């Protein structure tokens, strides 16, 4: 293999790796939505709409707290849903809430 062929081969390998990484990230971001009946969701008190959270059961919940302003939310501010590390491979509603909510820095 000549020097040029090695360089071309390595560039193709790097490009293919980047493409696979991007495809994996896209596939994870487009996962199914978390259902409120999911065992992890039940354990964390997850609701798809923050306005429906039981204030007696979760007295620290405030109306302004939503997944979209939680530091764990991996979507963009304008997204209707996004990934959350607490629900691997699934998306949470931006308007949702769970007991692990933590204010996003900034």
Secondary structure, DSSP 8 states (H G I E B T S, - for coil): --HHHHHHHHHHHHHHHHHHHHHHHHHHHT-EE--TTSHHHHHHT-BSSGGGS-TTT-TT--TT--GGGBTTB-S-TT-SEEEBTTSTTEEEETT-B-TT--B---
